[in-house]
């Protein structure tokens, strides 16, 4: 292998260049130095490069290593190793700039694509050529990354999304049409309360733990996907611990969690349910959990229910529903819940089907 610059031993075969049309030769160090000595009388380390096709000029990159007359293949351009390093630094900067501009294109580099022919095992956020198959996988991938994301759905049914945490506002949804792109629901039930410990010879029984509140969902869509049913139930309270003496009633159950919080803009969905969660057996002393909060803007929805949890000791209060320019079938927020409707036109909502108590 011929000697390279500064002890580097390398060469590039003209017939097997890794770049089509690009033929280069790293000349022998000694002969290159002799050529430089002949031309300017000073010995400098150089690389002699011959190229028959000015490849990088296609990208309007002023790289001197390629700037010579291809009609004279016997003559190359001599550059120092420092010059070569500078030119490749310039090339890298230009490639980085190209990648930045590609990432700025709509959906490229930022969004998760979900298609009928996708594959959850190979899906990649930001790459439309590698879509996901299910909404759950695309959501999980987008949630794990920072920044704003859009889940873009093609035609088809893509399953539902089960939440284990709040849905952040930064993740939006887009589809191919509300009659062709279908998400089979969003479920965000609060975590169940831990069961109380049973009495042992060394410790008394304990009450059940309280259930967690339903998760919070804040979503904006382009109106071109049907979300299906949205359920944000409060978590059930834990069961009370049992006493050793079964004639003594067990400890009280945990209180259920409150219904979740839903804020949607421009969405189409089937139903919305965000009731308070039930208490754990054998019940609780106070009132049950309250219904959740639903706020919809420019949405189409069927029935909405944010009822308080029923308990023998007292039913929890109903939640709050606020609708602005929405089409809906019915609202239930009992007992004593709050309903606010700002229709876009008279009759847009079915106000006669509102239950508050």
C-alpha positions as CSV (number, residue, x, y, z in Angstrom):
1,X,0.0,0.0,0.0
2,X,1.6,3.4,-0.9
3,X,2.7,5.7,1.7
4,X,0.3,8.6,2.7
5,X,0.8,11.9,4.4
6,X,2.5,12.1,7.8
7,X,2.8,8.4,8.1
8,X,-0.8,7.6,7.1
9,X,-0.8,4.6,4.7
10,X,-3.8,4.7,2.4
11,X,-4.9,4.7,-1.2
12,X,-8.2,4.8,-3.1
13,X,-8.6,2.5,-6.0
14,X,-9.8,4.2,-9.2
15,X,-11.8,1.2,-10.4
16,X,-13.5,0.6,-7.0
17,X,-14.3,4.1,-5.8
18,X,-17.1,4.1,-3.2
19,X,-18.8,7.1,-4.9
20,X,-20.1,6.4,-8.4
21,X,-18.2,8.5,-11.0
22,X,-15.6,9.6,-8.5
23,X,-12.0,8.3,-9.2
24,X,-9.3,9.5,-6.8
25,X,-5.7,8.5,-6.1
26,X,-3.7,9.4,-3.0
27,X,-0.3,9.8,-4.5
28,X,3.0,8.6,-3.1
29,X,4.2,11.0,-0.4
30,X,7.8,11.1,-1.6
31,X,6.9,11.8,-5.3
32,X,4.4,14.4,-4.2
33,X,6.9,16.2,-2.1
34,X,9.4,16.1,-5.0
35,X,6.8,17.7,-7.3
36,X,6.2,20.4,-4.8
37,X,9.9,21.0,-4.4
38,X,10.2,21.4,-8.1
39,X,7.4,23.9,-8.3
40,X,8.1,26.3,-5.4
41,X,11.4,25.1,-3.9
42,X,9.9,24.3,-0.5
43,X,9.1,20.9,0.8
44,X,5.5,20.6,2.1
45,X,3.4,17.4,2.8
46,X,0.8,17.2,0.1
47,X,-1.9,14.9,-1.3
48,X,-2.2,14.5,-5.0
49,X,-5.8,13.8,-6.0
50,X,-7.0,13.0,-9.5
51,X,-10.7,13.2,-10.3
52,X,-12.5,12.6,-13.6
53,X,-15.8,13.9,-12.4
54,X,-16.3,17.1,-10.2
55,X,-18.9,15.3,-8.0
56,X,-19.2,17.9,-5.2
57,X,-19.7,20.7,-7.7
58,X,-23.2,19.2,-8.2
59,X,-24.0,20.7,-4.7
60,X,-22.4,24.0,-5.5
61,X,-19.7,23.3,-2.9
62,X,-16.5,25.2,-3.6
63,X,-14.0,22.4,-2.8
64,X,-10.6,23.0,-4.4
65,X,-9.8,19.3,-4.3
66,X,-12.3,18.8,-7.1
67,X,-11.7,22.0,-9.0
68,X,-9.7,21.0,-12.0
69,X,-10.2,20.3,-15.7
70,X,-11.5,16.8,-16.1
71,X,-10.3,16.8,-19.7
72,X,-6.8,16.6,-18.3
73,X,-6.9,13.4,-16.1
74,X,-3.2,13.3,-15.8
75,X,-3.1,16.4,-13.7
76,X,-4.3,16.6,-10.2
77,X,-4.7,19.4,-7.6
78,X,-2.2,19.4,-4.8
79,X,-3.5,20.3,-1.3
80,X,-2.1,20.1,2.1
81,X,-3.6,17.9,4.8
82,X,-4.8,21.0,6.7
83,X,-6.6,22.2,3.5
84,X,-8.2,18.8,3.1
85,X,-9.4,18.8,6.7
86,X,-10.9,22.3,6.3
87,X,-12.7,21.2,3.1
88,X,-14.3,18.2,4.8
89,X,-15.3,20.4,7.8
90,X,-17.1,22.6,5.3
91,X,-18.8,19.6,3.7
92,X,-20.0,18.4,7.1
93,X,-21.5,21.8,7.9
94,X,-23.3,21.8,4.6
95,X,-24.7,18.3,5.2
96,X,-25.9,19.3,8.7
97,X,-27.6,22.3,7.2
98,X,-29.4,20.1,4.6
99,X,-30.6,17.8,7.5
100,X,-31.9,20.8,9.4
101,X,-33.9,22.0,6.4
102,X,-35.3,18.5,5.8
103,X,-36.4,18.3,9.4
104,X,-38.2,21.6,9.0
105,X,-40.5,20.1,6.4
106,X,-44.1,19.3,7.7
107,X,-44.0,16.1,9.7
108,X,-40.5,15.1,8.7
109,X,-38.3,14.6,11.7
110,X,-41.0,15.4,14.3
111,X,-44.2,13.4,13.7
112,X,-45.2,9.8,14.1
113,X,-47.0,8.2,11.1
114,X,-49.6,5.5,11.6
115,X,-50.6,3.4,8.6
116,X,-52.4,0.2,7.9
117,X,-49.2,-1.3,6.5
118,X,-47.1,-0.1,9.4
119,X,-45.0,-2.1,11.8
120,X,-44.7,-1.2,15.5
121,X,-41.3,-3.0,15.7
122,X,-39.7,-0.8,13.0
123,X,-41.7,2.4,13.3
124,X,-39.6,5.5,13.7
125,X,-40.9,9.0,14.7
126,X,-40.2,11.5,12.0
127,X,-39.8,8.9,9.2
128,X,-42.9,8.5,6.9
129,X,-41.3,5.5,5.3
130,X,-41.3,3.7,8.6
131,X,-44.8,4.1,10.0
132,X,-46.3,2.5,13.1
133,X,-49.2,0.0,12.9
134,X,-51.1,1.0,16.1
135,X,-52.0,4.3,17.8
136,X,-50.6,3.0,21.2
137,X,-47.1,2.4,19.8
138,X,-47.0,5.7,18.0
139,X,-48.2,7.6,21.1
140,X,-45.6,5.9,23.4
141,X,-42.8,6.7,21.0
142,X,-43.9,10.4,20.7
143,X,-44.4,10.7,24.5
144,X,-40.8,9.5,25.0
145,X,-39.4,12.3,22.9
146,X,-39.3,16.0,23.8
147,X,-41.0,18.8,21.8
148,X,-44.2,19.1,19.9
149,X,-45.4,16.0,18.0
150,X,-48.3,15.0,15.7
151,X,-49.6,11.5,15.3
152,X,-50.6,11.4,11.7
153,X,-53.1,8.6,10.8
154,X,-53.9,7.2,7.4
155,X,-57.2,5.5,6.6
156,X,-58.1,2.5,8.8
157,X,-58.7,1.4,12.4
158,X,-55.6,1.7,14.7
159,X,-56.8,0.5,18.1
160,X,-57.1,2.6,21.2
161,X,-54.7,4.4,23.5
162,X,-54.5,3.4,27.2
163,X,-52.8,6.1,29.4
164,X,-50.5,5.6,32.3
165,X,-50.0,9.3,32.8
166,X,-51.5,12.6,31.6
167,X,-51.7,13.2,27.8
168,X,-49.6,16.3,27.2
169,X,-50.9,19.2,25.1
170,X,-47.8,19.0,22.9
171,X,-49.0,15.7,21.2
172,X,-51.7,16.4,18.6
173,X,-53.6,14.2,16.2
174,X,-54.3,14.4,12.5
175,X,-56.0,12.0,10.1
176,X,-57.1,11.4,6.6
177,X,-60.8,12.1,7.3
178,X,-63.2,11.6,10.2
179,X,-65.0,8.9,8.2
180,X,-61.9,7.0,7.2
181,X,-59.4,7.4,10.1
182,X,-60.5,5.8,13.4
183,X,-58.9,5.7,16.8
184,X,-60.7,3.2,18.9
185,X,-60.9,5.3,22.0
186,X,-58.7,6.9,24.7
187,X,-58.8,5.4,28.2
188,X,-57.3,7.1,31.2
189,X,-58.6,5.4,34.4
190,X,-57.0,6.5,37.6
191,X,-54.8,4.1,39.5
192,X,-56.7,1.8,42.0
193,X,-56.2,2.3,45.7
194,X,-54.1,-0.2,47.5
195,X,-56.1,-2.7,49.6
196,X,-55.9,-2.4,53.4
197,X,-53.8,-4.9,55.4
198,X,-55.7,-7.6,57.2
199,X,-55.3,-7.9,60.9
200,X,-52.6,-10.2,62.2
201,X,-51.6,-11.2,65.7
202,X,-49.2,-8.4,65.8
203,X,-50.9,-5.5,63.9
204,X,-54.4,-4.2,63.4
205,X,-56.3,-4.1,60.1
206,X,-55.9,-0.9,58.0
207,X,-58.3,1.0,55.7
208,X,-58.0,0.7,51.9
209,X,-56.1,3.3,50.0
210,X,-57.8,6.0,47.9
211,X,-58.0,5.6,44.1
212,X,-56.2,8.0,41.8
213,X,-58.0,10.7,39.8
214,X,-58.7,9.9,36.1
215,X,-55.9,11.1,33.9
216,X,-55.8,14.5,32.2
217,X,-56.1,14.7,28.4
218,X,-55.4,17.8,26.4
219,X,-55.6,17.2,22.7
220,X,-56.0,19.2,19.5
221,X,-56.8,17.5,16.2
222,X,-57.5,18.7,12.6
223,X,-61.0,17.2,12.8
224,X,-60.0,14.5,10.3
225,X,-60.0,11.5,12.7
226,X,-62.7,9.9,14.8
227,X,-61.3,9.4,18.4
228,X,-64.0,6.9,19.4
229,X,-65.1,6.8,23.1
230,X,-63.0,8.7,25.7
231,X,-63.1,7.3,29.2
232,X,-61.4,9.0,32.1
233,X,-62.8,7.2,35.1
234,X,-61.6,7.9,38.6
235,X,-59.7,4.9,40.1
236,X,-61.5,2.6,42.5
237,X,-60.7,2.8,46.2
238,X,-58.9,-0.1,47.8
239,X,-60.8,-2.7,49.8
240,X,-60.6,-2.3,53.6
241,X,-58.6,-4.7,55.7
242,X,-60.3,-7.6,57.4
243,X,-60.2,-8.1,61.2
244,X,-59.3,-11.5,62.7
245,X,-62.7,-11.5,64.4
246,X,-65.0,-11.7,61.4
247,X,-67.9,-10.6,63.6
248,X,-66.2,-7.2,63.6
249,X,-66.7,-5.2,60.4
250,X,-63.6,-4.7,58.2
251,X,-61.9,-1.4,57.9
252,X,-63.4,1.1,55.5
253,X,-62.6,1.1,51.9
254,X,-60.6,3.8,50.2
255,X,-62.3,6.7,48.5
256,X,-62.5,6.5,44.7
257,X,-60.6,9.0,42.6
258,X,-62.3,11.9,40.9
259,X,-63.1,11.8,37.2
260,X,-60.4,13.0,34.9
261,X,-59.9,16.3,33.0
262,X,-60.6,16.5,29.3
263,X,-59.8,19.5,27.1
264,X,-60.3,19.0,23.4
265,X,-60.2,21.3,20.4
266,X,-61.5,20.4,16.9
267,X,-62.2,16.8,17.7
268,X,-64.8,14.2,16.6
269,X,-65.6,11.4,19.1
270,X,-68.3,9.0,20.1
271,X,-68.9,9.6,23.9
272,X,-67.1,11.1,26.9
273,X,-67.2,9.5,30.3
274,X,-65.4,11.0,33.3
275,X,-67.3,9.9,36.4
276,X,-66.0,9.6,39.9
277,X,-64.5,6.2,40.9
278,X,-66.3,3.9,43.3
279,X,-65.1,3.4,46.8
280,X,-63.5,0.2,47.9
281,X,-65.6,-2.4,49.9
282,X,-67.2,-2.1,52.4
283,X,-67.6,1.5,51.5
284,X,-66.6,4.9,53.0
285,X,-68.0,7.2,55.6
286,X,-68.1,10.3,53.5
287,X,-69.4,11.3,50.1
288,X,-68.2,9.6,47.0
289,X,-65.8,11.0,44.4
290,X,-66.7,13.8,42.2
291,X,-67.2,13.8,38.4
292,X,-64.5,15.2,36.2
293,X,-64.1,18.3,34.1
294,X,-64.8,18.4,30.3
295,X,-64.1,21.4,28.1
296,X,-64.7,21.1,24.4
297,X,-64.1,23.6,21.6
298,X,-65.4,23.1,18.1
299,X,-66.1,19.4,18.7
300,X,-68.7,16.8,17.7
301,X,-69.6,14.3,20.4
302,X,-72.5,12.0,21.4
303,X,-73.3,11.6,25.1
304,X,-71.1,13.3,27.9
305,X,-71.2,12.0,31.5
306,X,-69.4,13.5,34.5
307,X,-71.5,12.1,37.3
308,X,-70.4,11.8,40.9
309,X,-69.7,8.4,42.4
310,X,-72.7,6.9,44.2
311,X,-72.1,5.7,47.7
312,X,-74.5,4.6,50.5
313,X,-73.1,7.4,52.7
314,X,-73.5,10.1,50.0
315,X,-73.1,10.5,46.3
316,X,-70.2,12.7,45.1
317,X,-70.9,15.9,43.3
318,X,-71.3,16.0,39.5
319,X,-68.5,17.5,37.4
320,X,-68.3,20.4,35.0
321,X,-69.0,20.5,31.3
322,X,-68.1,23.5,29.2
323,X,-69.0,23.4,25.5
324,X,-68.1,26.1,22.9
325,X,-69.4,25.8,19.3
326,X,-70.0,22.0,19.7
327,X,-72.5,19.5,18.5
328,X,-73.5,17.1,21.2
329,X,-76.3,14.6,22.0
330,X,-76.7,14.8,25.8
331,X,-74.9,15.8,29.0
332,X,-75.2,14.2,32.5
333,X,-73.5,15.9,35.4
334,X,-75.4,14.8,38.5
335,X,-75.9,15.5,41.2
336,X,-75.6,19.3,41.0
337,X,-73.0,19.5,38.3
338,X,-72.2,22.6,36.1
339,X,-73.0,22.8,32.4
340,X,-72.0,25.8,30.2
341,X,-72.9,25.8,26.5
342,X,-72.0,28.5,24.0
343,X,-73.5,27.3,20.8
344,X,-72.4,28.5,17.4
345,X,-76.1,28.7,16.4
346,X,-79.4,28.0,18.1
347,X,-80.1,24.3,18.3
348,X,-76.5,23.2,17.9
349,X,-76.7,21.4,21.2
350,X,-79.6,19.4,22.6
351,X,-80.1,21.4,25.8
352,X,-83.2,19.4,26.8
353,X,-81.0,16.4,27.4
354,X,-78.9,18.0,30.1
355,X,-79.1,16.3,33.5
356,X,-77.7,18.2,36.5
357,X,-79.3,16.5,39.4
